[in-house]
Amino acid sequence: MDDDNAVGPPVAPEQGGGAPEELAYRLRQQQLTADFGRYALRTHDTPTLLQEATRVCALGLHSDLCKVMEYLPDEEQFIVRAGVGWNPGVVGHARMGADTASPAGYAFQTGEPVISNHLANETRFRTPTLLSEHGVRRAINVLIQGDGGRYGVLEVDSPTEGRFTEADRAFLQGFANLLGVAIERQQAEHSLRAREEQLQEAIAHQEVLTREISHRVKNSLAMVASLLSMQRRTASDPALQRALDDARARVTTIAQLHDRLWRVDEVHTINLAEFMGELCEQIQASAAPGQTLSCKIVPIMVPTDQAVPLALLVNELITNAFKYAYPDGEGEVHLAIESDEPGHLRLTVCDNGQGLPPGWEATNSESFGMKLIASLGDQLGGQPMWQDAEPGTRFVLDFDAQEPRE
């Protein structure tokens, strides 16, 4: 704080100053209070705030001794939290009684300021040992209190003869009121930061658990895929072998999706272009020679709960197209997920193959794959449409993009 804002030479009343000097003295007290108010708004560390308060109050009352005492309810006494002019070991350690028989205790318990200009002759209160050890002759105590409760006492002490006046009391009480509000503000900020930290820790812990669960699901699904492969090797029926191959491929796809979710930073949302791009690379890697896949995916963030069924649907459509559209094993499949208007997506999977059989209807198909496609389409909130691409087949699904969770 800048303490060089006095108007004329400030002189305390006990120092013999006249009316102009005392006016400057009072104006300086007001200036110190105003400067401290601005300082309190910029400071977020309570010990630093308290220490500066004692320095400024000692300066404002022309004293070498000042302290802030916090009340400890469990001990029913004060502890000196900050101060200037005291012997080493006092601040942060010294305790004082908080009963009404002491000046500070009386000010705290009753809320009434206490001015003791002659401690040696004081009959109302006992003189605390700490004051006697420092040769204090006079003291002034005021309550530090905010809207939420009493914090403690602000005390200015002096080893010199003289007197604290009602004007000094008004200065110190106003300063203490300002300090009480500042302390409460810092306590509220500290409590808020602590709750935010606890919330962030809980969120981080939940994300770790989510990734761990996804990782374990992926490993469990990989084990199921291995079991299906073993079963396939022991099967002699070609139809059963194909069914087991299809089941293993679907389980493997789900495992790969969980692996992707476990490795990315986003737990609740995912970049659709990146997510589907990796899936397309995996499908292309497992495709037969001569089979190619082209992908065009809109780069938007979607909830994980929507990305997973969409990926399963895309995998089923592309693998079916490679299997049935090109009997000779060679051909191209085109995948597109586009957005023609905000909040709306269109999935298109198209091939240039032999097309759908005459009179074919998806709703009449007994194929498990077709039932799975219909079910995933319903889950995404769209109506699957099969179209003749002349040549080939086109699958279209219009659905709404869900809003990512915050």
N, C-alpha and C positions, 0 to 999 in steps of 0.2 A: 504494500500500500504506500501511497505518496502522503507523507505527513507534513509537507511544506505548503499547506494551503491556508495558513492562519491569516487573519485580518489584523494587522498591528501586533505589538508584543503582548502575548497573553500572560496575565499575571493572576495567580490565585488570590482569593480574598485574604487568606492568612499571610500572604506575602506583602500586604500593604498596598496593593494596587488601587488606584482610584476608579471612578466609574468607567472611563474609556478603556482602561486596561482590563477591567473585569468583563466589559462587553466583549472585548476581543477574546477573552478566556472562554466565555460561553459560546461565542460564535465558532471558536475552534472545536469545542466539544461537539457541536452540531455537525461541523464539517467532518470530523473523525467518524461520527456515527454514519453519515451518508456514504463516506468512502468505504467503510466496513461493509455496509449493505451491498454495495456493488461487488466488493471482494467476495462476500459470502455466496453470491449468485454464480461466481466463476469457480468456486472451490468445491470439490467433491470428496475431500478427505477430512473426516471429523477431527482427528488429532491436530492437523494443521490449522483448521478453523478455530479450534479452542485456544491454541497457542497464540495465534494472531489476536484473538479477542483480548487475552490478558495483556498483551503488549500494548494494544491501543488504549485499553481502559487505564492502565498505569500511566500512560502518556497523557490521557485526557484529564486525569486528576492529580498530575504532578507528583506521582508516587513511584517508589522503586519496587513495590511489592503488589502483586495481584495474582489471584488464582481462581480457577474454575473447579468446583467440587461436585462430583456426581454422586447422587444418592444410591446406595446399594441396598435394595429392599431385604435381601436375604441376611445381610449383616446388620441392618438398621444403623448404618453409619455412612459417612462420606469417605470418598477417596479423592485425592488431589489429582485431577486428570491433566491439568495444564497450569503453567504459572511462570512468572518472571520474578527474579530477585531472591529466590529461595536457595537454601543450601543444596548441594548435590544429594540425590537420593530422596528428595521430598516428592517431586513430581512423579506420578505413576505409582507411588508406594505409600505415602503417608495417609493414615486414616484419622478421622476426627468424629467425635460424637455428633449425632443428629437429633438429640433430644432438645426440648425447649429451654434447657438450662444453659445452652451455648448460643452465642449470637447467630451463627449460621443455622443451627437447628431451629431456632425460633423463627427466623425468616422463612425457612423451608416449610415448617409445619403450619404456620399461620398465614403465609403469603405476605406478611407485612415487612417492609424494609426495616433494617436495624442500623442506626447510626450510634457508634460508641466513640465519642471524642476524648474520653478519659478512661482508658481501660484499667489503669492502676486503681482508680476509685470506683470502678463499675460495681454496682450492687445488684443489678438486675440479672446478670449472667456471670458464669465463671469464665475466666480467661483461658482459652485453650493453650496447652503447653507449647504447641508449635509457634504461636504468636509470641509467647514469653521468650522463647529461645532466640527469636529474631529481633527482640527489642521493640515490638510493635506497641505504639502508644494509642493509636486510634484506628478504627476500622469501620467499614460500611459494607453491609451485606444485603443483597437483593435476590429474589427468587428467579431462577431460570425456568420458564414454563412456556410450552406451546399449546396448541389446541387439544392435543391428545393426552397430556399429563405433565407432571413436574419432573424435570431433569435433575436439578440440583441448585447450587448457589454460586453466584458471582460475587467475589469479595475483593475489595481494594483495601490494603493496609498501609500504614505509614509509621515509621519510627520517629518522625518529627512532631514537635508540638504544633498545634493548630486545630482546625475544625473542618469537618465536612458539613456542608450546608444542605438545605432542602433542594437547592438547585443542582448540587452534586448528586443527590439521591435521584432526582428526576432524570439526569443524564444517564446514570448507571442503570436505572430501572428500564429506561427506553432501550438502552443497549442490550440489556439482558433479554428483553422481549424479542428484539430482533434476533439475538443469538438462539433463543428457544425455537423460533420458527425455522431458522436455518438448520438447526440440529434435526428437527422433525423431518424436514425435506430430505436431508441426507439419509436419515434412517429409512424413510420410505423408498428412496432410490436404491439403497443397499438391499432392502427386502425384495424389491422388484427384480434387481439383478440376480439375487439368489434364486428366486422362483424361476426366472428365465433360464438360469444355468441348470436347475433341476429338470426343467422341461426339456432342454436340449439334450441332457444326459439320458432322459427317458426315451426321447425320440431316437437317439443314436443307438441305445440298447435295443430298441424295438427293431431298428433296421438291421442290426447284427443278427438278431433272432430270425428275421424274415429271410435273410440271405442264407443262414445256416439251415433253415427248414427247406428252402428251395434246393440247396446243395444236396441235402439228404434225400429229397424226393427224386432228384436227378439220378443219384447213385442207386436208389431203389428201383427206379424204372429201367436203368441200364441192366440191373440184375434180372428183371423180368424179361427184357429183350434177349438176354443170354439163355434164359430157360426156354423161351420160345424157339430159339435157334436149335437148341439141343433136341427139343421135341420134333422139330421139323426134320432133323437128320434121321430120326427113328421112324418117321411116318413113310408109308409106302403108297398111300393114296395120293395121286397128283392133285386132286381138288383140295385135300387137307393140307398138302404142302403149300399150295398157293395161298390158302387162308392163313396159315401160320406165317408165311412170308409177309403178307399184308399186315397182320397183327404186329409182327416184330417191327416193321417199318413205321407204323403209327406210334408205337411205344417209344421207338428211338427218336422220332420227331419231338414227342412231348419231352423226353429227357433232354434233348438239345435246347429246347426252348427254356427249360428251367436252368440249364447251364448258362445260357445267355443272360437270363435275369439275375442270376447269382453273381455274374462277373461285372455287371454295369453298376454305376453309382446310383442311378434312378431306381427306387424301389416301387413307387406308386405310379410313375409315368415313364414313358420310353419314347425315344425318337423312332417314329415309324419307318422312315427311309433306311436308317441304319439297321434296325431290327430285321426288317423284311429283306434287306440287301444281304445280310448274313445267311438268312434262311435260303435265299436263292442260290447263293454260293454253295451251300451244303447240298441242295438238290442237284445242282449242276455237277458237283463232284461225284455223286452217286449215279448219275445218268449213264445210259449206254453210249458207246461211240456213235457219233452222228446225231445225237440228240442235243439240241441247244435251247437255252432259255434266255429270253430278253425281259428285262424288268424296268418299269418306270413307276417310281413311288413318290408321292408327294411328301416333302419333309415337314411333318407336323408332329407335335407331341400328343400322344394318346395315353389313356389309362392302361396300365398293365392288364387289368381285367378284360379289356376289349382287344388288346393286341394278341393275347394268347389264342382265343378262339378264331380270330382272323388268320393267324399263322397256321393253325391246324386246318382251316378251310382251304387256304392257298396250297398247302402241301398236298392235300387230298386231290384237289383239282388238277394240279400240275402232274402228279404221278399218274393219275388216271388218264390224262391226255397223252402222256408218253406211251402208256401201256396200250390204249385202245385206238388212238387216232392214227397211229403209224404201225400197221402190222409188220412192215419190213424193218422197223427199228430205227429209222432215220427220220428226223423232222424237227420243226421248231415250234415252241410254245411261247406266247407273248403274255406277260403279266403286267397289269396297270392298276394302280390305286390312285385315283385322281379326285380333286375337289373342284366342282364347278360352281359352288357357292359356299359361303361360310357355314360351317357346322354340318356339311353334307359330304359323304364320300361315295365313290363308285368303284367297285371292284370288277375288273374284267379279266378273264382268262380265255385266250383264243388260240386255236390251232388251225393248220391248213390241211388237216388230214381227211379221212374218208367220210367224216360227218356222222350224224345220228341215223340210226336205222329208220326206215319208213314207219310212220305211225307210232314212233316211240314217245312215251310220256313219262316224265320223271316221277310223277305221283304214283304210277303203276309199277315202278321198278321194285323188285324184291332184293336188289343188291344192297349189302350192308354199307358199301361206300356211298351210294346215293342217299340212303337214309341218314348217314352221318353228315353229308353235305347239307341236306335239308334241315337237320337239327342245328347245325352250326349257323346256318343262315338265319333261322328263327332266333337263335341266341343273340345274334348281332342286330336283330330288329329289322331285317330286310326280307324281301320276297325273292327267292332265287328264280332267275329266268334263263332258260336254255334257248339259244337262237341258232339258226342256220347261217353260217358265215360265208357260204358259197365261194370257195370250198371251206370245209371244216366246220368246227363248232365253236360257238361263243357262249360263255357263261357270264351273266351280269348280275350284280347284287348292289342295289342302292340302299344305303343305311346312314343313320345319323352318327356323327362323330361325338363321342362323349367328352364332356369337359374334364380336363385333368384335375385331380384333387390337389389342393394346396398343401 
